[in-house]
Amino acid sequence: MELFDYADLRLGTAASSTCPCTTNYEISNLLKKRSHTAGDQQLPLLLGMQHLGGSSGGFMAESFVRPPVDIVFTLPYQVSLASIVINPCIRRGHAKVANVFTMGVNRDRWEFAGKLVWESNAEGMHQQQQRYGLHNGDVTPEMLSQAMKTADRNHCSRSTRWSVMRAPSANALHFIKQIKITIVAMHEVHAVGVGGIEIWAQPSQRLPGDQKVRAWMEAYQAIAQPVADASGQPLPHIMARHGTSSISAFDCPQEFIDTITQNIMTDPVVLPSGARCDRSTIARHLDSHRTDPFTGLPLDQSQIEPDLALKLRIQSWVDNSYKK
């Protein structure tokens, strides 16, 4: 299934800490807030140790705070964890040891999930970033690798060395609602913090079917870029043919709307899951993900069927709306 980085405000994740933060290094910096383009000059987090602008340079506690320091992420619903990525570098500081704990919806205590240790390396310690890969049977190494390739370029896992470690218990991986990362020690402490965190996961397989599909749709829509047509306008080609922008997606029947782009479909197709979207939308999705965006199951072009009846209804509705 497709993975999402849940360290993202758009997905409904909340972050908190047990200690006061240094100005401009608040805990909220660990939650991504929007997508970025190659020309964006306000990219958050770090690429290596280079700060690229803005105040989102990671999380750092006040100088008088000493370890341990807890960082808690509360997720919008239960997830199955695939991987946690931590950039240990923050200004002149570098994390040395961090423990990872999880808590499920029906549990009343934290479960130990793993321990990260960054060795001191005077020459390259500020380039060290370690991905904590949880041993999760639902997530293959190929899926994890694909997620890294398609990540926003501000993700701290881009172009970094990483190693996979196993969680001691499967209970620490599934049906997770909260994640706690405890910074136990720093190299040459002047302040406790980290440069960035990623939480790669998917909606839990134990969620009810309709709730799981809804979670997939909401997550995908939250991070998807708006899709424009060849003219650069958000209205589809079927509108441009009439030379009008008076017909909008807000005026038409809900069944005509592409749930991913929120535009009126011009060439609707049916996926194996029964979900519908525009052919151009699923084509763009399959360029980087070989999965059904609504369920995360494997998908290829041969499984996609045109919905000619719906296409004719959309065409008729657009023509009638234009005549009005």
C-alpha positions as CSV (number, residue, x, y, z in Angstrom):
1,M,0.0,0.0,0.0
2,E,1.0,3.6,-0.5
3,L,2.8,5.3,2.4
4,F,2.2,8.8,3.7
5,D,4.5,11.0,5.9
6,Y,2.2,11.7,8.9
7,A,4.5,14.4,10.3
8,D,2.3,16.7,8.3
9,L,-0.3,19.3,9.6
10,R,-2.4,18.8,6.5
11,L,-3.1,15.2,7.6
12,G,-4.4,16.2,11.0
13,T,-1.4,15.2,13.0
14,A,-0.6,17.2,16.2
15,A,2.8,17.5,17.9
16,S,3.6,18.4,21.5
17,S,6.6,18.4,23.8
18,T,7.3,18.2,27.6
19,C,9.5,21.3,27.6
20,P,9.7,25.0,26.6
21,C,11.1,25.7,23.1
22,T,13.7,28.1,21.8
23,T,12.2,31.0,19.7
24,N,11.8,30.0,16.1
25,Y,12.4,26.3,16.9
26,E,9.0,25.4,18.2
27,I,7.6,21.9,18.1
28,S,5.2,22.8,15.3
29,N,8.2,23.1,13.0
30,L,8.3,19.3,12.9
31,L,4.9,19.2,11.1
32,K,5.0,20.0,7.4
33,K,2.4,22.5,6.4
34,R,2.3,22.6,2.6
35,S,3.8,21.2,-0.6
36,H,6.8,22.8,-2.2
37,T,8.0,23.4,-5.7
38,A,11.5,23.5,-7.1
39,G,11.4,27.3,-7.2
40,D,10.1,27.7,-3.7
41,Q,12.5,29.9,-1.6
42,Q,10.8,29.1,1.7
43,L,11.5,25.3,2.1
44,P,11.3,24.2,5.7
45,L,13.5,21.7,7.6
46,L,17.0,20.9,6.5
47,L,18.8,19.5,3.5
48,G,21.9,18.1,5.3
49,M,22.8,21.0,7.6
50,Q,21.8,23.8,5.2
51,H,18.9,25.9,6.4
52,L,16.9,27.0,3.4
53,G,14.9,29.9,4.8
54,G,11.9,30.5,7.0
55,S,11.8,29.7,10.7
56,S,11.0,26.0,10.3
57,G,14.5,24.8,11.2
58,G,13.5,21.9,13.4
59,F,12.8,21.6,17.1
60,M,15.1,22.8,19.9
61,A,14.4,23.1,23.6
62,E,15.5,26.1,25.7
63,S,19.2,26.1,26.6
64,F,18.5,25.3,30.2
65,V,16.6,22.1,29.4
66,R,18.5,18.8,29.7
67,P,17.6,15.3,28.4
68,P,15.4,13.3,28.4
69,V,13.0,15.4,26.3
70,D,9.8,13.8,24.9
71,I,8.2,14.6,21.5
72,V,4.7,13.2,21.1
73,F,2.8,12.9,17.8
74,T,-0.9,12.3,18.0
75,L,-2.3,10.9,14.7
76,P,-5.7,11.5,13.2
77,Y,-6.6,7.8,13.2
78,Q,-5.0,4.5,13.8
79,V,-2.0,3.7,11.5
80,S,0.4,0.9,10.7
81,L,4.0,2.2,11.0
82,A,6.5,1.5,8.3
83,S,9.4,3.8,9.2
84,I,10.5,6.7,11.3
85,V,13.2,9.0,10.0
86,I,15.1,11.4,12.2
87,N,17.6,14.2,11.2
88,P,19.7,14.3,14.4
89,C,21.4,17.7,13.5
90,I,20.1,21.0,14.9
91,R,22.3,24.0,14.7
92,R,25.6,23.0,16.4
93,G,23.9,20.2,18.3
94,H,23.6,16.5,17.3
95,A,21.4,13.9,18.9
96,K,23.1,10.9,20.3
97,V,20.4,8.5,21.6
98,A,16.6,8.5,21.0
99,N,14.0,6.0,22.0
100,V,10.8,5.4,20.1
101,F,7.5,4.4,21.8
102,T,4.0,3.8,20.5
103,M,0.5,3.6,21.9
104,G,-2.6,2.1,20.4
105,V,-6.1,3.2,20.7
106,N,-7.0,0.5,23.3
107,R,-3.8,0.6,25.3
108,D,-3.0,2.5,28.4
109,R,0.8,2.4,28.3
110,W,3.6,3.2,25.9
111,E,5.2,0.3,24.1
112,F,8.9,0.3,23.3
113,A,9.4,0.3,19.5
114,G,13.2,0.8,19.2
115,K,16.3,2.7,20.0
116,L,18.4,5.0,17.7
117,V,22.1,5.7,18.4
118,W,24.2,8.1,16.4
119,E,27.9,7.6,17.0
120,S,30.2,10.6,17.3
121,N,32.0,11.4,14.1
122,A,33.9,14.6,14.0
123,E,34.3,14.7,10.3
124,G,30.8,13.7,9.2
125,M,28.5,13.8,12.2
126,H,26.5,16.7,10.8
127,Q,25.7,14.7,7.7
128,Q,24.5,11.7,9.6
129,Q,20.8,11.0,9.4
130,Q,19.4,7.6,10.2
131,R,16.2,6.1,9.1
132,Y,14.5,3.9,11.7
133,G,12.9,1.2,9.7
134,L,10.3,-0.8,11.6
135,H,9.9,-4.5,10.8
136,N,6.4,-4.4,9.4
137,G,5.1,-7.3,7.4
138,D,2.6,-5.1,5.6
139,V,5.4,-2.8,4.2
140,T,8.0,-4.1,1.8
141,P,11.4,-2.5,1.3
142,E,10.3,-1.6,-2.3
143,M,7.4,0.4,-1.0
144,L,9.6,2.2,1.5
145,S,12.1,3.0,-1.3
146,Q,9.4,4.3,-3.6
147,A,8.0,6.5,-0.9
148,M,11.4,8.1,-0.4
149,K,11.8,8.7,-4.1
150,T,8.5,10.6,-4.4
151,A,8.9,12.6,-1.2
152,D,8.8,16.3,-1.1
153,R,12.4,17.6,-1.5
154,N,12.3,19.1,2.0
155,H,12.1,15.6,3.6
156,C,15.0,14.9,5.8
157,S,15.4,11.4,4.3
158,R,16.4,12.7,0.9
159,S,19.9,11.6,-0.1
160,T,20.9,10.2,3.3
161,R,22.4,7.0,4.6
162,W,20.0,4.8,6.4
163,S,19.7,1.5,8.2
164,V,16.8,-0.7,9.0
165,M,16.2,-1.9,12.6
166,R,13.5,-4.2,13.8
167,A,10.9,-3.4,16.4
168,P,10.9,-5.9,19.3
169,S,7.1,-6.4,19.1
170,A,4.5,-6.4,16.4
171,N,2.2,-4.6,18.8
172,A,4.4,-1.5,18.5
173,L,3.6,-1.3,14.8
174,H,-0.1,-1.7,14.2
175,F,-3.3,0.3,15.2
176,I,-1.1,3.1,16.5
177,K,-2.6,6.4,17.6
178,Q,0.4,8.1,19.3
179,I,4.1,8.0,18.8
180,K,6.6,9.3,21.4
181,I,10.2,10.0,20.6
182,T,12.4,10.6,23.6
183,I,15.7,12.3,23.1
184,V,17.8,10.6,25.7
185,A,21.2,12.2,25.1
186,M,23.0,14.7,22.8
187,H,26.6,15.0,21.6
188,E,28.2,18.1,23.3
189,V,24.9,19.4,24.7
190,H,24.2,23.1,24.3
191,A,20.5,22.5,23.6
192,V,18.3,19.4,23.1
193,G,16.6,19.0,19.7
194,V,16.4,17.4,16.3
195,G,16.4,18.9,12.7
196,G,13.4,17.0,11.4
197,I,11.2,13.9,11.8
198,E,9.2,11.8,9.3
199,I,6.6,9.2,10.2
200,W,6.0,6.9,7.2
201,A,2.8,4.9,7.7
202,Q,-0.5,3.9,6.2
203,P,-4.1,3.7,7.6
204,S,-4.3,0.6,9.7
205,Q,-5.5,-2.6,8.1
206,R,-7.7,-3.1,11.2
207,L,-9.8,0.0,10.5
208,P,-13.3,-0.8,9.2
209,G,-13.4,-0.9,5.4
210,D,-15.3,2.3,4.8
211,Q,-13.2,4.2,7.4
212,K,-10.0,2.9,5.8
213,V,-11.0,4.0,2.3
214,R,-12.1,7.4,3.7
215,A,-8.7,7.8,5.5
216,W,-6.9,7.0,2.2
217,M,-8.9,9.5,0.3
218,E,-8.5,12.3,2.8
219,A,-4.7,11.7,3.1
220,Y,-4.3,11.6,-0.6
221,Q,-6.3,14.7,-1.2
222,A,-4.5,16.6,1.6
223,I,-1.1,16.2,0.0
224,A,-2.1,16.1,-3.7
225,Q,-1.1,19.1,-5.9
226,P,-4.0,20.9,-7.7
227,V,-4.3,19.6,-11.2
228,A,-4.7,22.3,-14.0
229,D,-5.5,21.8,-17.7
230,A,-3.2,22.7,-20.6
231,S,-4.3,26.4,-20.4
232,G,-3.2,26.6,-16.8
233,Q,-6.8,27.0,-15.6
234,P,-8.4,24.8,-12.9
235,L,-11.4,24.0,-15.1
236,P,-11.2,20.9,-17.3
237,H,-11.0,20.9,-21.2
238,I,-14.7,20.2,-21.5
239,M,-15.3,23.8,-20.1
240,A,-12.6,25.4,-22.3
241,R,-14.3,24.0,-25.4
242,H,-17.3,26.3,-24.6
243,G,-15.1,29.2,-24.0
244,T,-16.6,29.9,-20.6
245,S,-15.7,29.7,-16.9
246,S,-19.2,30.2,-15.7
247,I,-19.6,26.5,-15.0
248,S,-17.7,25.3,-11.9
249,A,-17.3,22.2,-9.9
250,F,-19.3,23.8,-7.1
251,D,-22.5,23.9,-9.3
252,C,-22.6,20.3,-10.6
253,P,-23.8,16.9,-9.2
254,Q,-21.3,15.4,-6.8
255,E,-20.9,12.2,-8.9
256,F,-19.3,14.3,-11.7
257,I,-16.5,15.5,-9.4
258,D,-13.1,13.9,-9.4
259,T,-12.6,13.3,-5.6
260,I,-8.8,13.7,-5.9
261,T,-8.6,17.0,-7.9
262,Q,-12.1,18.3,-7.0
263,N,-12.6,19.2,-10.7
264,I,-15.3,18.1,-13.0
265,M,-14.3,14.9,-14.8
266,T,-14.0,14.9,-18.6
267,D,-13.0,11.2,-19.1
268,P,-14.2,9.3,-16.0
269,V,-12.8,5.8,-15.3
270,V,-13.7,3.0,-12.8
271,L,-10.9,1.5,-10.7
272,P,-11.0,-2.1,-9.4
273,S,-12.0,-0.7,-6.0
274,G,-15.2,0.8,-7.6
275,A,-13.9,4.3,-7.1
276,R,-14.1,6.8,-10.0
277,C,-11.8,9.6,-11.1
278,D,-10.7,11.2,-14.3
279,R,-8.4,9.3,-16.6
280,S,-5.8,12.1,-16.5
281,T,-5.7,12.0,-12.7
282,I,-5.0,8.3,-12.4
283,A,-2.5,8.5,-15.3
284,R,-0.5,11.1,-13.3
285,H,-0.8,9.0,-10.2
286,L,0.5,5.9,-11.9
287,D,3.6,7.7,-13.2
288,S,5.0,7.5,-9.6
289,H,2.7,5.1,-7.7
290,R,1.7,1.6,-9.0
291,T,-1.2,1.5,-6.6
292,D,-4.9,2.4,-6.4
293,P,-5.0,5.8,-4.7
294,F,-8.2,4.9,-2.8
295,T,-7.1,1.5,-1.4
296,G,-3.3,1.3,-1.9
297,L,-3.6,-2.1,-3.6
298,P,-1.5,-2.8,-6.7
299,L,-2.9,-1.3,-9.9
300,D,-1.9,-1.1,-13.6
301,Q,-3.5,0.5,-16.6
302,S,-5.1,-2.8,-17.8
303,Q,-7.4,-2.8,-14.7
304,I,-8.9,0.6,-15.4
305,E,-12.2,0.7,-17.2
306,P,-13.9,3.7,-18.9
307,D,-17.2,4.8,-17.5
308,L,-19.0,5.8,-20.8
309,A,-22.4,6.2,-19.2
310,L,-21.1,8.7,-16.7
311,K,-19.1,10.5,-19.4
312,L,-22.3,11.0,-21.5
313,R,-24.2,12.3,-18.4
314,I,-21.4,14.8,-17.7
315,Q,-21.3,15.9,-21.3
316,S,-25.1,16.4,-21.4
317,W,-25.0,18.3,-18.1
318,V,-22.3,20.6,-19.3
319,D,-24.0,21.3,-22.6
320,N,-27.3,22.1,-20.9
321,S,-25.6,24.3,-18.3
322,Y,-23.9,26.3,-21.1
323,K,-27.2,26.8,-22.9
324,K,-28.6,28.3,-19.7
